[in-house]
Amino acid sequence: MMEIDGAGGEGGGQMLRTALSLSCATQKPFSIVNIRANRPKPGLAAQHLTAVGAAARICGAEVKGAALGSKALVFAPGKMMAGNYCLDIGTAGSVSLVVQTIALPLSLTGKRSQIYIKGGTDVKWSPPVDYLRRIFLKQFSKSGPKVCVETLRRGYYPKGGGEVRLTVEGSDSINPLVLSERGNFIGFDIFVASANLPEHVGERVSEECRRILSPHGQTRVVVEDWSAKATGPGVSVLCRATFEKAILGAAGVGEKGLKSEDLAKGVCDALIADWRSGATVDVWGADQFLLPMALGKPGADFIAREMTEHARTNIEVIETFMGKSFEVTGEKGLIKVKRT
């Protein structure tokens, strides 16, 4: 039984999600206490319960402690089961974080799965579904399994109601994703999605992004109006830098009181920092690629501008299950992570 203290490291929900993914994939049971101890409202929230329930369904797990506000959980997995599933978070909780929990274990089943998930597609404190689709999964697909996320309906805070279809074409293994270099720079892409807001909101976001990024290279802009397929108003933006062998991204979600130009600037500043650093993955990717690296064959690597406390905590949880798995070298500014 793997034992995890949720108060360690950054003390958030990622510790639970990583443990769930690894438990499903490795068939190792775990217990976790002090769940989300460092958050304003500790314990399991709706999106965490959905992740627990989803993980339990795909591997027939026995679970104790799965209740709103619970600060302790025991998860004993059974055999992985590919198939078709429907999940409803019931709030604006992040769909992306549920996808992150179950997609990788399902990708190792060697079979096809399709999951319909309802919740928040573009919410604070989590990567929007566009980041998964246009950044993370585009890179991950090079390692063998094919994972696709399709947005059917946008769901913004506080109403949620977004709808996503996750399709996983499972494989028998995950090949090393080698990101030791990024090759020549190709250009920037700006993706803006808005719903039930004045037209000028999305235009201001896109124009500010273009103003900041275009002096550095070729820039393409895509603005989409999701008003007919969204629950409530909202706006989100994803900026992407594409190289021959790597993709960097940064994203943000609008909120009341935040100017369109400030939303755009925050996203662009984050992307440019990664772009200038020589990194082969962005700061978000430095966290998210750790799990497929751990579940895949040795030899995968990447270069990051920095390793956040979030990423370092993720390594600790992974190595609780897998033993020593990563070699991390370098200082802030250029850090290399290799799967040993």
Backbone hydrogen bonds, N-H to C=O, Kabsch-Sander energy under -0.5 kcal/mol:
donor,donor_aa,acceptor,acceptor_aa,energy
2,M,29,P,-2.7
4,I,31,S,-2.4
6,G,4,I,-0.7
6,G,33,V,-3.4
8,G,5,D,-2.0
11,G,8,G,-1.8
15,M,12,G,-0.9
17,R,13,G,-2.2
18,T,14,Q,-2.8
19,A,15,M,-1.9
20,L,16,L,-2.6
21,S,17,R,-2.4
22,L,18,T,-2.5
23,S,19,A,-2.6
24,C,20,L,-2.4
25,A,21,S,-2.3
26,T,22,L,-2.8
27,Q,23,S,-1.8
28,K,23,S,-0.5
30,F,75,F,-2.3
31,S,2,M,-2.8
32,I,73,L,-2.5
33,V,4,I,-2.0
34,N,71,K,-0.6
35,I,71,K,-2.0
37,A,34,N,-1.5
38,N,11,G,-1.6
39,R,36,R,-1.6
43,G,35,I,-2.2
44,L,70,S,-1.5
49,L,45,A,-2.3
50,T,46,A,-2.3
51,A,47,Q,-1.9
52,V,48,H,-2.6
53,G,49,L,-3.0
54,A,50,T,-2.8
55,A,51,A,-2.6
56,A,52,V,-2.5
57,R,53,G,-2.0
58,I,54,A,-2.0
59,C,55,A,-0.7
60,G,56,A,-0.8
61,A,56,A,-1.8
62,E,76,A,-2.5
64,K,74,V,-2.3
67,A,65,G,-1.6
69,G,44,L,-3.2
70,S,67,A,-2.4
73,L,32,I,-2.4
74,V,64,K,-2.4
75,F,30,F,-2.8
76,A,62,E,-2.7
78,G,59,C,-2.0
81,M,58,I,-3.5
85,Y,114,Q,-2.1
87,L,116,Y,-3.2
89,I,118,K,-2.9
95,V,120,G,-3.1
96,S,120,G,-0.5
98,V,94,S,-0.9
99,V,95,V,-2.4
100,Q,96,S,-2.5
101,T,97,L,-1.0
102,I,98,V,-1.6
103,A,99,V,-2.6
106,L,102,I,-2.0
107,S,103,A,-1.7
108,L,104,L,-0.5
108,L,105,P,-1.3
109,T,106,L,-1.6
110,G,171,S,-0.8
113,S,168,V,-2.4
114,Q,83,G,-1.8
115,I,166,L,-3.1
116,Y,85,Y,-2.7
117,I,115,I,-0.5
117,I,164,V,-2.8
118,K,87,L,-2.0
119,G,162,G,-2.1
120,G,93,G,-3.1
121,T,119,G,-0.5
121,T,155,G,-1.5
122,D,155,G,-1.7
126,S,123,V,-0.8
129,V,121,T,-1.8
131,Y,128,P,-1.0
132,L,128,P,-1.4
133,R,129,V,-2.5
134,R,130,D,-2.9
135,I,131,Y,-1.9
136,F,131,Y,-1.6
137,L,132,L,-3.2
139,Q,135,I,-1.6
140,F,136,F,-2.8
141,S,137,L,-2.1
142,K,139,Q,-1.7
143,S,140,F,-2.4
144,G,141,S,-1.1
146,K,169,E,-1.6
147,V,145,P,-0.6
148,C,167,T,-2.9
150,E,165,R,-2.4
152,L,150,E,-0.6
152,L,163,E,-2.8
153,R,163,E,-1.8
154,R,229,K,-2.7
156,Y,160,G,-0.6
156,Y,231,T,-1.0
157,Y,122,D,-0.6
160,G,156,Y,-3.0
161,G,91,T,-0.5
162,G,119,G,-2.8
163,E,153,R,-2.2
164,V,117,I,-2.5
165,R,150,E,-2.6
166,L,115,I,-3.4
166,L,164,V,-0.5
167,T,148,C,-2.8
167,T,165,R,-0.5
168,V,113,S,-2.9
169,E,146,K,-3.4
169,E,167,T,-0.5
170,G,111,K,-2.2
170,G,168,V,-1.0
171,S,107,S,-3.3
175,N,143,S,-3.3
175,N,173,S,-0.5
178,V,176,P,-0.9
179,L,177,L,-0.7
179,L,301,D,-1.9
186,I,242,T,-3.0
187,G,242,T,-1.4
188,F,218,Q,-3.3
189,D,240,R,-2.4
190,I,220,R,-2.5
191,F,238,L,-3.0
192,V,190,I,-0.5
192,V,222,V,-2.8
193,A,236,S,-2.4
194,S,224,E,-2.3
195,A,234,G,-2.4
201,V,198,P,-1.8
202,G,198,P,-0.6
203,E,199,E,-1.5
204,R,200,H,-2.7
205,V,201,V,-2.0
206,S,202,G,-2.4
207,E,203,E,-2.6
208,E,204,R,-2.1
209,C,205,V,-2.1
210,R,206,S,-2.6
211,R,207,E,-2.5
212,I,208,E,-1.9
213,L,209,C,-2.7
214,S,210,R,-2.5
216,H,213,L,-2.2
217,G,214,S,-1.1
220,R,188,F,-2.1
222,V,190,I,-3.0
224,E,192,V,-3.0
226,W,194,S,-3.6
226,W,224,E,-0.7
229,K,226,W,-1.9
230,A,227,S,-0.6
231,T,154,R,-1.7
232,G,230,A,-0.7
234,G,195,A,-1.9
236,S,193,A,-2.5
237,V,252,G,-2.5
238,L,191,F,-2.6
239,C,250,A,-3.0
240,R,189,D,-2.8
241,A,248,L,-2.6
242,T,187,G,-2.6
242,T,240,R,-0.5
243,F,246,A,-2.9
244,E,184,N,-1.7
245,K,182,R,-2.5
246,A,182,R,-0.6
247,I,280,T,-0.5
248,L,241,A,-2.6
250,A,239,C,-2.0
252,G,237,V,-2.2
254,G,235,V,-3.2
258,L,255,E,-2.2
259,K,257,G,-0.6
263,L,259,K,-2.2
264,A,260,S,-2.4
265,K,261,E,-2.4
266,G,262,D,-2.2
267,V,263,L,-1.7
268,C,264,A,-2.6
269,D,265,K,-2.9
270,A,266,G,-1.6
271,L,267,V,-2.1
272,I,268,C,-2.9
273,A,269,D,-1.9
274,D,270,A,-1.6
275,W,271,L,-2.8
276,R,272,I,-2.9
277,S,273,A,-1.1
278,G,274,D,-0.8
278,G,275,W,-0.6
279,A,274,D,-1.0
280,T,303,I,-2.4
281,V,303,I,-1.7
286,A,282,D,-2.0
287,D,283,V,-0.6
287,D,284,W,-1.3
288,Q,284,W,-2.1
289,F,285,G,-2.7
290,L,287,D,-0.7
291,L,288,Q,-0.5
293,M,289,F,-1.8
294,A,290,L,-2.2
295,L,291,L,-2.2
296,G,292,P,-1.1
297,K,174,I,-2.5
299,G,339,R,-1.8
300,A,297,K,-0.7
301,D,177,L,-1.5
302,F,337,V,-1.9
303,I,179,L,-0.5
304,A,335,I,-3.0
308,T,306,E,-0.7
312,R,308,T,-2.4
313,T,309,E,-2.3
314,N,310,H,-1.8
315,I,311,A,-2.0
316,E,312,R,-1.7
317,V,313,T,-2.1
318,I,314,N,-2.6
319,E,315,I,-2.7
320,T,316,E,-1.1
321,F,317,V,-1.2
321,F,318,I,-0.6
322,M,318,I,-3.0
323,G,319,E,-1.5
327,E,338,K,-2.5
328,V,326,F,-0.5
329,T,327,E,-0.5
329,T,336,K,-2.4
331,E,334,L,-0.6
333,G,305,R,-2.9
334,L,331,E,-2.2
335,I,304,A,-3.1
336,K,329,T,-2.4
337,V,302,F,-2.7
338,K,327,E,-2.2
339,R,300,A,-3.1
340,T,325,S,-2.5
340,T,338,K,-0.6
